[in-house]
Each structure stands twice: as C-alpha cells, then as structure tokens.
Amino acid sequence: MVKVVGVRFRRTGKIYHFSPDNLNIEVGQHVIVETARGVEYGTVVIGIREVAEESVVLPLKSVIRIATKEDDKKAAENKEKEKKAFKICLEKIAKHNLDMKLIETEYTFDNNKVLFYFTADGRIDFRELVKDLAAVFRTRIELRQVGVRDEAKILGGIGICGRELCCHNHLSEFIPVSIKMAKEQNLSLNPTKISGVCGRLMCCLKHEQETYEYLNSKLPNVGETVKTTDGVKGEVNSVNVLRQTVKLIVETNDEREIREYSIKDIKYKPKRRKIELKREEIEELKGLEDKEESKFND
C-alpha cells in the first residue's frame, strides 16, 4: 500500500496521483507539483489515502509544497496572461490565413511553455505560426489539436436537457457510447435528438445504461410468444421498460385484442445477464463502439 493524494489541474480534468510525503494536505487546497510538462499548480480533490501499488503508476512524484499566497497570485497572473495570449494567437492565425479554430490557451505554472488548443477539419501546417508565436512569447510553444468533444468539454454549454454539459460539469474522462444504448433505452434514433452540442452521441446515454440493461433482462422480446399466470397465451406487442409491463396480442373467440400485463404475471425464460468481460474484450468492444459512432455521425 502507498499513500497518495488526487490532484486535478482542470475543473473536470483527469485526476492524477502524487505522493504527499510528510505534508498535511487536505481536500480543496492548492498544491505545487512536478509533472511531465513541468511545475504545475493544481487542486487537491482526493485527500491522503492508502491505495494498492497496482492501482497507481510507480514511482510516484511527490507534492513539492502546499501553494502559498505568492503561488496563488502567480496562478491568477497566468490566467490573465492566457487571455492576452489567446488574442495574440487569433491575430497570428488570421495573418497566416489558417483554417483552424482556437479553443483555449494555457500557461504552465513556471511559464516554461504556452499551449494552444485548437480544432480543425484536417491537418494544419502551423510551422510559420509557431515561429511567430515563439518570437512574441520567447518560450516553448505547443499547438495541440483536439476533437469536437474536447472542445465542448473545455468551452462548456447547455445541453438539450437544459442543464450544464456533463463533460464540462462532472465527467473526468469521456466514456464510450453507442447507438445500441439508444436502442436499448427506446430513444428516438433521430441524430438531432440523441446528439450533444458537439455533434456526437450524448454522454448521458451511458448514465442509465446499466439500469436499462437490468430492466430489459427481465422483459421478453417483442414478437416472442409467452404465457400468463392465468393461462392466456399471446405474442408480445410492446414492452414498457420503466413500468415493467408487457402488452400481448391474444386471441379470444376468433378475435385479436391487446391486453397489458405486469411482468410478474408473465411466464417466460428470462434473458441471460451480461457476464463480466475480460479487459482485452472490453477494449475491443470500445473500438467497435467508436467505429459505430463515427459511422452514425458521418
């Protein structure tokens, strides 16, 4: 077991683990840590705890110090510098007539590097742009192309539900979603109704997927022939997943009618629940889901 603290550098960014050493670190405090990008200023979101060595990447880098007032002031100054850098970069993009959309500018805490995040339809030759930016800022320049989902996560917005975007509000990492989830939840397959502001399938399709999988496993398929506890035999016309009811087409006196029954009053062989998959199979499924999603959105 090793002691760790969880540090986040963005509002809903990925949580990274660091060794607290002998510091008394609490949730909500700002800390200075060393990362692959250099010295960074982050927020503690997970307090000191012990975790298994297998669950973290060793060796862990240590927290340099708890942020001081001077560190807080410098972080605030960096935010102001990022706004100025954003405007300058926009001017340089227009000057070089590049087909790219600037999303965000970020300074590392030690000002050793300036990162510019952008979106574009294809590959962009920004070599001349980098030279211009390096001449202005006199530090390392990194231009990083991100996808439309990352753009929505960074900029934020309001979804069709009227709430703040999940990716901007609380999702640390993007989760695989697929058309199959929309089908299982009996949602419209109209792209405009199940796509988020980024144009991709809504992340919230995953939120209730496990519940729907469980409820659907207790229901028969449409078209299946089942019996009821009172001896009636009929074909499944439709199912209500949330109410756990089934509408059957039954024949009485040479006439067909639709009757609604609770799943408790239906006799049939339940579907087999999904078994836990191996890690390799999960990765394979994720790849298939991404392909399916890209076909849907093209």
N, C-alpha and C positions, 0 to 999 in steps of 0.2 A: 504493500500500500504506500502511496505517496500523497503528500499534501499539495493541493492546488487551489488556485483562485481562477474564476472565469472572468475574462476581460473582453469587453466589446468596444470597437472603435467607431462604429456607426450606430445609429438609433436601433435598427433591426438587423445589424450585420451579424456575421458568424461569431460565435463565442470561442475565444482561444484560451488555452490553459497556460498558466505560469506558476512558477514556484514562489510562494510568499516569503520564503526564508524565515527570518525571525520577526518580520513586520506584523503588526496587529492591524490587519486590513479588514474593513467592513464593507458590506454592500452599499453602493451609492457613491463611494469615494472615487476620486480620480487618481490614477497612478501613472508613473512613467516606466515604460518597459522597452526592451530592445527586441525588435523584430527583424525579419529578413529585409525589410525596407529601410531599417534604421531605427532610431529612437522615436517612439510613438507615445501619444497621450491618449489613454483610454479610461473607460468607466468600469468599475467592478460590478458585475451583475450576479455573480455566484461567489458567496463567501468562502472562507477557508474550509475545506473538507478533504477527507481522505478518499481516494479512488484507487481502483486496481491498476497496476502498472500497465496491463494490457490495453486499457482504455485510453491511454494517452501516448503521445509520441515522445520518447525519451531520447536524449536528455532534455529536460525542461529548462527553459531560460527563466531567470529569476526576475522578480519585480525590482527595478532599480531603486525606486523610492515612492512614497506617497506624494502626490502632487502638492507643491507649495503654492502660495499666493502668486509668486512670480511665474510659476508654471501655468497657472490658470490665466494669468494676464497674457502670457505669450500665446496660449491656445486661442484666446479671443482675438489677439492681433493677427494670428494666422487666418482666422475666419474673414477678417476684413481684407487681408491681402488676397485671399482666394477670390473675393468679389472683383477686385481690380484686375486680377489675372484673367478672370473669365471674360471681362470686357475686351482686354487686350487681345486675347486669343480669337475672339469673334472678329475683330478688325483684321487680324492676320489671315483668318480663313477666307474672309471676303476679298482680301487683297490677292490671294492666290487662286481665288475662284474655285474652291474645293467643294465637292458635293458631300458635305458631312454636317451633322447636327451636333453641336457641342452640348453636353448634358451637365457636366459638373467639373469643377476644378478643386484639387486637393493638394495642400502642402503637407509634407511630413513635418513632424514636430520640430526637428532640428533644421528645417529648411534646406535639407540636403537634396531634395527632389521635389519637383512640381508635377503632379499627374493631371492629365486632361482626359476626361471620359467623353466619348462621342459615339454616335450611331451613324451607320452608312449602309447603303444597299449592297455595296461590294467592297473590293479592296481599294484603298486610297493611298496614293503616293504622296506622303506628307513630309518627305525629306527636307524640302525647302522650308516648309512651315516650322519644322523642328529647329533648323538653323536660325530662323528669325526669332523664335521664342527663346532659344538659348542666348542669343545676343542681348535680348531685353532683360531676362531674369538672371543671367550669369550663374546658372546652377543646372543640375541634371534635369532633363525634360523627358517625360514618358507620356506618350499618347496611347490610350488604351481603348480599343473598340469593344463596345458592349452590345448585347442584344436588346430587343424591344422590351423584354420582361425586366431586364436590369434597369432600363430607362424608367419604367413605371415604378419600380421599387425605389429608385433614387428620388424621382420628382414627386411621387405620391399622387393622390387624386381621390375622387369619389366614384365608387362602383355603382352599378345599376340598382343595387340594394339600398343605396342612399347612405352607406357607411364608408369609412375610410378604407382604402385598398388594404387587403390582408397582408400583401407582401411588404407594404410600407409601414404597416402598423405593428405586426407581431411575428411574421414569418421570418425566421433567421435564414433559412435556405429554401430554394424552390423545390417543390415536391412534384413527382411525375403525375400527370393527369391524362386521361384518355377519353375517347368517345364512349368507350364501354361503360364508364362511370355514369355518363349522362343517360345512357340507355337503361342502366340498372336502376336509376333513380326516377325513371319515367319522365324525364325532362324533354322539352322540345329539342329537336336536332337542328333547329334553325341556327346557323352560326352567329347571328347577331344577338341571340338570346342567351347563349352559353359561352360567349367570349367576353373577356375583360377589356378594359380600356387599351391594353397592349395589343389587342387583336388575337391573342392566344386563348386557349381554353381557361376558364376561370379556376384559380387555385382552390376556391372553396368547394369545388366538386369533391375534393379529397376529404373534407372535414367530416361528412356524414357517410362516407363510403362504407366503413366497417359496419355501421348500424344497418344500412340498407342491405349489405351482404347477409347479415344475420337474419333480418326480417324476410328477405327473399328466399332464404334457405328453408323457411318454414311454410312457404307457399308453393302450390303446384304450378306447372307451366300452363300458359294459355293454349287451349286445344287438347289438353290432357283429359282423359276420362276418369272421373273419381266417383266415390260413393259417399253418401252422408250417413250419419248415425241413425237416421230414421228410415234407411233402406232406399233412398232415392239415388238413382244413377244419372249422371249428366256430364256434359262437356264443359270445361272451364271456358267461359266467355271473356272474363276480365278479372283482375285482382286489384285490391286496394292495399298497397304495401303498409301504409301507416295505420290504417284501421284494422288490418289483418282480416279482411273479409274477401269472399270469393263469390262471383256471380256465375251461376251454372245455367246452361241451356238444358232443360229437362222436357221429356215428352209425357204428356198426360192426356188420355183419351184422344190419341192421334193429333194432338195439338202441341206445339212447342212454345214454351214460355221460359222467361228468365227469372230465376229466384236467387236471392242473396243469402249466403250462409257465413257464419263465423268460421274461422279456420279450426276452431275447437270441434265443430260439428262435421268436419270433413275427414274421411278415411283415405289415406294415400301414403305412399312411401316417400318420406322427406328426402330432400336433396342432400347430398353429402357436403358437409362444410369443407372449406378450403383447408388443406393441411399446410403446415409451416414449410416454406420453401428454403432450400439451401441458398447461401449467399450468391453463388455463381448463377443460379436460376433467377434470382431477383434482379441481378444486374442485366441479364439477358432480357427479361421482361421489360425493364426500364427502357432499354434500347428499342424494343419493338413498339412501346407506347409512344416514344418520341417520334418514331417514323410515322406512326398512325396519325399523331397530332399534326405533323408537318404536312401530310397529305391533306388533312382536313382544312388547314389554314391556307394552303396554296390556292 
